[in-house]
Amino acid sequence: MIDPVDLQILTGALRSICDEMGAVLIRSAHSANIKERRDCSTALFDPAGEMVMQAEHIPVHLGAMPAAVAAVLGEDHSPGRAWILNDPYAGGTHLPDITVILPVFAGDALIAFAASRAHHADVGGPTPGSMPADSHTLADEGVVISPRILDHAAIEQLSELMRQPAQRRADLRAQLAAGRAGARRLIEVHDRVGADTLSEAFAAVLDYAERRTRACIRALGDGTRTARDVLETSEGDLELVLAATIRDDHVTLDFGGSAAQHGGNLNCPLAVTRSACYFAIRVLTDPDIPPSAGAYRPVEVRAPEGSILNALPPAAVAAGNVETSSRVADVVLRAFGRALGQGTMNNLTLGSDQLAYYETIGGGQGACPDADGPSGVHVAMSNTLNTPIEALELEFPLRVTRYELRRGSGGAGRFRGGDGVVRELEALAPLRYSLITERRRHAPAGAAGGSPGQPGRNLLDGEELPAKALGDLAPGQRLRIETPGGGGHGGQDPVSAEAR
């Protein structure tokens, strides 16, 4: 049995490897979306495909990445043979998220997999940025990559199907470089401690994360908690229904009764739904638990096949990964009495045949039972940065005319919800825009008597746009995004509020 001190050291080493993989990817990438916003994630998996460790990157990537490794697990692996995929129904999430998986060998023995997932600024299709607000099938959203070997020929072939192929090639090579860096470091650890100790450490990390998670779940208390929430479409609202049942140290999250698969793109593959549930449980337990598949073992997720949370091909999924995942996390947190954050990534895509710009925009987080919610942050299933104004204006024909906190948009309460932001962009050249947003009709809820945050708004030259919108910008036109505030927590207490 591995010594607890040695286990702690090896756990730190594995986490460090994931962090280094992320640093290599970010520093090697060419697109602003990866090098500036850091819309990417890295993780290590054992030879059986269980996620042993991840960097603290993008929750929606990481919880779903085990499905990507499972999709190539049975392939013929050899040293240096990498794999690539983005098919949402074969291990992916939505098409811009491309996963690269590199098997790690020590001699002739397969000892692990090093994986990265990055949101590419474009993956082809009719809409620049490959995030159309009006897609109905995967064919409307870009190039579908079923699991295949990633070599020079594949990089060339795939990049030529996408906008800015030179940038696509560079970003794919950056993912390969990240995998190779992770493989090199893991082999160093293997050579230092031996194959048996490394294998034992993998198993021990998974088991330790499971024990810690089970203890936290048990502390939440037995019983069934319920919650409902909605997604916004032009035809009306789509309802998500949850029954969360805790029995001893196990939690079942049952979404039976939720909306059926939708004709638009708010659909989720089951891997994305699971990812959002895992994130919410991590929030409710202890974020210090090692981020590994062991922490997911006590969590069972049920979503009816053919529903919006377990969609079947060829349903479109561009918004499912970013918006529906946010709502799934919200509804789980709401069932356990938490105030909600902005509940949307405020997805904005701008581009032409020559360029593509994609960004998610931060907003207000829900208040905690003992603290105000933070303002102007990427929350829940996102964890990216913004694109700095200097980088945005340097690389794209855009001018940022306003970027500020949306004061007072957080919900009132004993502890206030965080404020959203206002981000306004002026086009300097003809551009096509796509907006995929939520919480425009329905505000983020407060908890324990706290008030909801303000819903968001999208405006073009002062005229309000719907939550999902697609159109063209002429030079001089301004697109303004006002993001939601977070919900407050607790009834208002002027004395306490003044004391704070």
C-alpha positions in Angstrom: 0.0 0.0 0.0 1.4 3.4 -1.0 2.5 5.6 1.9 0.2 8.7 2.5 3.1 11.1 2.2 4.3 9.5 -1.0 0.7 9.7 -2.3 0.5 13.4 -1.6 3.8 14.0 -3.4 2.7 12.0 -6.4 -0.7 13.7 -6.5 1.1 17.0 -6.6 3.4 15.7 -9.4 0.4 14.6 -11.5 -1.4 18.0 -11.0 1.9 19.7 -11.9 2.0 17.7 -15.2 -1.5 18.8 -16.1 -0.7 22.4 -15.3 2.4 22.2 -17.5 0.5 20.7 -20.4 -1.9 23.7 -20.1 0.9 26.2 -20.1 2.5 24.6 -23.2 -0.9 24.7 -25.0 -1.6 28.3 -24.1 1.9 29.6 -25.0 2.1 27.7 -28.2 -1.4 28.5 -29.6 -1.9 31.2 -32.2 -5.6 32.0 -31.8 -6.7 34.6 -29.2 -9.4 32.2 -28.0 -6.7 29.9 -26.6 -3.7 32.1 -26.0 -5.6 35.0 -24.4 -8.9 33.6 -23.1 -7.4 30.2 -22.2 -10.4 28.3 -23.5 -8.7 24.9 -23.2 -8.2 22.1 -20.7 -5.7 19.3 -20.0 -5.9 16.0 -18.1 -4.2 12.6 -17.5 -5.9 9.2 -17.7 -4.9 5.8 -16.6 -4.6 2.9 -19.2 -8.2 2.0 -18.5 -9.4 5.4 -19.5 -10.2 6.8 -16.0 -9.3 10.4 -15.5 -6.6 10.5 -12.8 -5.9 14.2 -12.7 -6.9 17.4 -14.4 -5.8 21.0 -14.4 -8.3 23.5 -13.0 -9.3 24.7 -16.4 -12.8 24.6 -18.1 -15.4 22.5 -16.1 -17.5 21.6 -19.2 -14.4 20.3 -20.9 -13.1 18.3 -18.1 -16.2 16.5 -16.9 -16.9 15.4 -20.5 -13.4 14.5 -21.5 -13.5 10.9 -20.2 -16.0 10.1 -22.9 -13.5 11.2 -25.5 -10.8 8.9 -24.1 -13.4 6.1 -24.0 -14.1 6.7 -27.7 -10.5 5.7 -28.6 -9.7 3.3 -25.8 -10.1 0.2 -28.0 -8.0 1.5 -30.9 -4.6 0.2 -31.8 -2.2 2.4 -29.8 1.5 2.8 -30.3 4.1 5.4 -29.2 3.6 8.8 -30.8 0.2 7.9 -32.4 -2.2 10.6 -31.4 -5.9 10.7 -31.9 -8.3 13.6 -32.6 -12.1 14.0 -32.4 -14.9 16.5 -31.9 -18.0 14.5 -32.7 -20.5 15.2 -29.9 -21.9 11.7 -30.3 -18.5 10.0 -30.2 -16.8 11.6 -27.2 -17.0 15.3 -28.0 -19.1 18.2 -26.7 -19.7 20.6 -29.5 -17.8 20.9 -32.7 -15.4 23.8 -31.9 -14.1 21.8 -28.9 -11.4 19.6 -30.5 -9.9 16.9 -28.3 -6.4 15.5 -28.9 -5.4 12.3 -27.1 -1.8 10.9 -26.9 -1.1 7.5 -25.5 1.9 7.4 -23.1 4.3 4.5 -23.4 7.2 3.4 -21.2 9.0 1.0 -23.4 6.3 -1.2 -24.9 3.9 -0.7 -22.0 0.9 1.7 -22.3 1.0 3.6 -18.9 -1.5 6.5 -19.5 -3.2 8.9 -21.9 -2.4 12.7 -22.0 -5.4 14.6 -23.4 -6.2 18.2 -24.2 -9.4 19.9 -25.4 -9.5 23.4 -26.9 -12.2 25.6 -28.3 -11.0 26.5 -31.8 -12.1 29.8 -33.2 -13.6 28.2 -36.3 -14.2 24.6 -37.5 -15.9 25.4 -40.8 -19.6 25.4 -41.6 -21.7 28.3 -43.0 -21.3 30.6 -40.0 -17.9 32.2 -39.1 -16.9 30.9 -35.7 -19.0 27.8 -36.1 -21.4 28.8 -33.3 -24.6 29.6 -35.3 -27.6 30.8 -33.3 -29.9 29.1 -35.8 -28.4 25.6 -36.4 -30.7 22.5 -36.5 -28.3 19.7 -37.3 -24.6 19.1 -36.8 -24.1 19.7 -40.5 -25.1 23.4 -39.9 -22.3 23.8 -37.3 -19.1 22.8 -39.0 -16.7 19.9 -39.6 -17.5 16.7 -37.7 -14.4 14.8 -36.8 -15.0 11.2 -35.8 -12.1 9.6 -33.8 -9.1 9.3 -36.2 -5.4 9.3 -36.1 -3.8 12.8 -35.9 -0.8 13.1 -38.1 0.6 15.7 -40.5 -1.8 14.7 -43.3 -4.8 14.9 -41.0 -3.8 18.3 -39.7 -3.5 19.6 -43.3 -6.8 18.0 -44.5 -8.8 19.2 -41.5 -7.4 22.7 -41.4 -8.2 23.3 -45.1 -11.9 22.7 -44.3 -11.9 25.6 -41.7 -11.4 29.3 -41.8 -7.9 30.7 -41.2 -6.2 27.3 -41.9 -2.8 28.5 -40.8 -4.1 29.3 -37.4 -6.0 26.0 -37.2 -2.8 24.1 -38.0 -0.9 26.0 -35.3 -3.5 25.4 -32.6 -3.7 21.7 -33.4 0.1 21.5 -33.2 0.0 23.3 -29.9 -2.4 20.5 -28.6 0.1 17.9 -29.8 2.9 19.7 -28.1 0.9 19.8 -24.8 0.3 16.0 -25.0 4.0 15.4 -25.7 5.0 17.6 -22.7 2.7 15.6 -20.5 3.9 12.3 -21.8 7.6 13.3 -21.2 7.0 14.4 -17.6 4.9 11.3 -16.8 7.6 9.0 -18.2 10.1 10.9 -15.9 7.9 10.1 -12.9 7.5 6.5 -14.1 11.3 6.1 -14.4 11.8 7.6 -10.9 9.2 5.6 -8.9 8.7 2.5 -11.1 5.7 1.1 -12.9 4.1 -0.6 -9.9 4.2 2.5 -7.7 2.8 4.8 -10.5 0.0 2.4 -11.2 -0.7 2.1 -7.4 -0.7 5.9 -7.2 -3.3 6.2 -10.0 -5.6 3.8 -8.2 -5.0 5.5 -4.8 -5.8 9.0 -6.1 -9.1 7.7 -7.6 -10.0 5.9 -4.4 -9.1 8.9 -2.2 -11.2 11.3 -4.2 -14.1 8.8 -4.0 -13.8 8.5 -0.2 -13.7 12.3 0.3 -16.7 12.9 -2.0 -18.8 10.2 -0.3 -18.1 11.7 3.1 -19.2 15.2 1.8 -22.4 13.7 0.2 -23.2 11.9 3.4 -23.0 15.3 5.3 -25.6 16.8 3.0 -28.2 14.5 4.5 -30.5 11.9 3.0 -33.7 12.8 1.1 -35.0 14.0 -2.2 -34.7 17.6 -3.3 -36.4 19.0 -6.4 -35.9 21.9 -8.7 -37.0 23.3 -12.0 -35.6 25.9 -14.4 -36.0 26.8 -18.1 -34.1 27.5 -21.2 -35.2 30.4 -23.5 -36.1 29.8 -27.2 -37.9 32.0 -29.7 -40.9 29.6 -29.5 -41.0 29.7 -25.7 -39.4 28.0 -22.7 -37.9 24.5 -22.4 -38.2 23.1 -18.9 -35.6 21.2 -17.0 -36.8 19.1 -14.1 -34.6 17.5 -11.4 -35.1 15.1 -8.5 -31.8 14.9 -6.5 -31.8 11.9 -4.1 -29.2 11.3 -1.5 -29.0 7.9 0.1 -26.1 7.7 2.6 -23.1 8.5 0.5 -24.6 8.3 -3.0 -26.5 10.9 -5.0 -28.8 10.3 -8.0 -29.6 13.2 -10.2 -32.7 12.3 -12.2 -33.8 14.7 -15.0 -36.9 12.6 -16.0 -39.7 14.9 -17.2 -37.3 17.4 -18.8 -38.0 18.8 -22.3 -37.7 16.6 -25.3 -34.9 17.0 -27.8 -35.2 20.3 -29.4 -35.2 21.4 -33.1 -32.6 24.1 -32.3 -29.1 23.7 -30.9 -29.7 23.7 -27.1 -29.4 19.9 -27.0 -26.8 18.1 -24.9 -25.0 14.9 -25.4 -25.2 12.9 -22.2 -21.4 13.5 -21.5 -22.1 17.3 -21.3 -25.0 16.8 -18.9 -22.9 14.6 -16.7 -20.1 17.2 -16.8 -22.4 19.9 -15.5 -23.7 17.6 -12.7 -20.1 16.7 -11.7 -19.2 20.4 -11.5 -22.3 21.2 -9.3 -21.5 18.3 -6.9 -17.9 19.5 -6.7 -19.2 22.9 -5.7 -21.5 21.3 -3.0 -18.8 19.1 -1.6 -15.2 20.2 -1.3 -13.2 21.8 -4.1 -10.0 20.6 -2.5 -10.8 17.0 -3.4 -8.4 15.8 -6.1 -10.2 16.5 -9.4 -10.4 13.0 -10.8 -12.9 10.4 -11.9 -12.9 9.0 -8.4 -15.0 12.0 -7.3 -17.6 11.1 -9.8 -18.1 7.5 -8.7 -20.8 8.3 -6.1 -22.8 10.4 -8.6 -25.4 8.8 -10.9 -27.0 11.0 -13.6 -30.2 9.9 -15.3 -31.6 11.7 -18.4 -34.1 10.1 -20.8 -32.7 9.2 -24.2 -34.1 11.6 -26.8 -34.5 14.4 -24.3 -32.7 17.7 -24.5 -30.2 16.4 -21.9 -29.4 13.1 -23.7 -29.9 14.0 -27.4 -29.6 11.7 -30.3 -27.7 12.4 -33.6 -27.8 14.4 -35.8 -29.3 17.0 -33.4 -27.5 20.4 -33.2 -25.5 21.0 -30.0 -23.7 24.3 -30.3 -25.6 25.9 -27.5 -26.0 22.7 -25.4 -22.4 22.7 -24.4 -22.3 26.3 -23.3 -25.9 27.3 -22.3 -27.7 24.1 -21.4 -24.8 22.9 -19.4 -24.9 26.1 -17.4 -28.6 25.5 -16.7 -28.0 22.0 -15.6 -25.5 23.2 -13.1 -27.9 25.9 -12.0 -30.8 23.5 -11.4 -28.6 21.1 -9.3 -27.4 24.0 -7.2 -30.9 25.4 -6.9 -32.1 22.0 -5.5 -29.6 22.4 -2.7 -30.6 26.0 -1.8 -27.9 28.0 -3.6 -28.4 31.4 -5.1 -27.7 31.3 -8.9 -25.0 33.0 -10.9 -25.6 34.5 -14.3 -26.3 31.1 -15.8 -25.0 31.9 -19.3 -21.7 32.2 -21.1 -23.1 35.1 -23.2 -21.5 33.6 -26.4 -20.6 36.1 -29.0 -19.1 35.2 -32.4 -18.0 37.7 -35.0 -16.4 37.0 -38.3 -16.1 36.7 -42.1 -14.6 34.4 -44.6 -11.2 35.7 -43.5 -11.4 35.7 -39.7 -13.4 34.5 -36.7 -13.6 35.9 -33.2 -15.4 34.0 -30.4 -15.8 35.1 -26.8 -17.8 34.3 -23.7 -18.5 37.2 -21.4 -18.4 37.2 -17.6 -21.2 38.3 -15.3 -22.4 38.2 -11.7 -22.1 35.1 -9.5 -24.7 34.2 -6.9 -24.2 35.2 -3.3 -23.1 32.6 -0.7 -24.7 32.1 2.7 -21.8 34.1 4.2 -20.5 36.3 1.4 -21.5 38.6 -1.5 -21.2 37.1 -5.0 -18.2 38.2 -7.1 -18.8 40.6 -10.0 -17.8 40.4 -13.6 -16.4 36.8 -13.6 -16.8 33.8 -15.8 -18.8 31.4 -13.6 -20.1 27.8 -13.5 -19.3 25.8 -16.6 -16.9 28.4 -18.1 -13.7 29.3 -16.4 -12.0 31.4 -19.1 -10.6 34.9 -19.1 -11.8 37.7 -21.3 -10.0 38.8 -24.4 -8.0 41.8 -23.4 -9.0 44.9 -25.3 -5.5 45.4 -26.6 -5.4 41.9 -28.1 -8.9 42.2 -29.5 -8.3 45.5 -31.2 -4.9 44.4 -32.5 -6.2 41.2 -34.1 -9.7 42.0 -35.3 -11.5 44.9 -37.0 -13.2 45.9 -33.8 -13.2 48.8 -31.3 -14.2 48.3 -27.7 -16.3 51.4 -26.9 -17.4 50.3 -23.4 -16.4 47.7 -20.9 -17.5 48.2 -17.3 -19.4 46.7 -14.4 -23.2 46.8 -14.7 -23.7 48.4 -11.3 -26.7 47.3 -9.3 -27.5 44.3 -11.5 -26.8 41.8 -8.6 -29.7 40.7 -6.5 -30.3 42.2 -3.1 -30.2 40.2 0.1 -28.3 39.9 3.3 -25.5 39.1 0.9 -25.7 40.6 -2.6 -25.3 38.8 -5.8 -22.4 39.9 -8.0 -22.9 42.5 -10.8 -22.8 41.7 -14.5 -20.8 43.6 -17.1 -21.4 45.9 -20.1 -19.3 45.1 -23.1 -19.9 47.1 -26.3 -18.1 46.5 -29.6 -18.0 48.7 -32.7 -17.4 47.0 -36.1 -14.7 48.5 -38.2 -15.4 46.2 -41.2 -18.4 44.2 -42.4 -18.9 41.2 -40.0 -21.4 38.5 -39.4 -22.5 38.1 -35.8 -24.0 35.2 -33.8 -25.3 35.5 -30.3 -26.2 32.5 -28.1 -27.2 33.8 -24.7 -29.6 32.9 -21.8 -31.2 34.6 -18.8 -32.7 37.4 -21.0 -36.3 36.6 -20.0 -35.7 34.8 -16.7 -33.5 36.3 -14.0 -31.0 34.2 -12.0 -32.8 33.3 -8.8 -31.8 34.2 -5.3 -32.0 31.9 -2.3 -33.3 32.0 1.3 -35.3 35.2 0.6 -32.6 36.9 -1.5 -33.7 38.8 -4.7 -33.0 37.6 -8.2 -30.3 39.3 -10.2 -31.2 41.4 -13.3 -31.6 39.5 -16.6 -29.2 40.3 -19.4 -29.8 42.3 -22.6 -28.4 42.3 -26.1 -28.6 45.4 -28.2 -27.7 46.5 -31.7 -27.4 50.3 -32.0 -29.7 50.5 -29.0 -32.3 48.2 -30.4 -32.9 45.1 -28.3 -32.1 41.7 -29.8 -33.4 38.3 -28.8 -31.4 35.9 -26.7 -30.4 33.9 -29.8 -29.7 36.2 -32.8 -27.8 36.1 -36.1 -27.1 39.0 -38.4 -24.7 41.3 -40.1 -22.8 44.4 -38.8 -21.9 47.2 -41.1 -18.8 49.4 -40.2 -19.8 51.8 -37.4 -22.6 49.6 -35.9 -22.3 48.7 -32.2 -23.2 45.5 -30.5 -23.8 45.8 -26.8 -24.0 42.9 -24.3 -25.3 43.5 -20.8 -24.7 40.4 -18.8 -27.0 39.2 -15.9 -26.3 39.8 -12.2 -26.2 37.0 -9.7 -29.0 36.2 -7.2 -28.8 37.5 -3.6 -28.8 35.3 -0.5 -31.0 35.8 2.6 -33.6 38.4 3.4 -32.4 42.0 3.5 -31.1 43.1 6.8 -30.2 46.8 6.7 -28.3 46.7 10.0 -26.2 43.7 9.0 -25.7 45.1 5.5 -24.5 48.5 7.0 -22.2 46.7 9.4 -20.6 44.9 6.5 
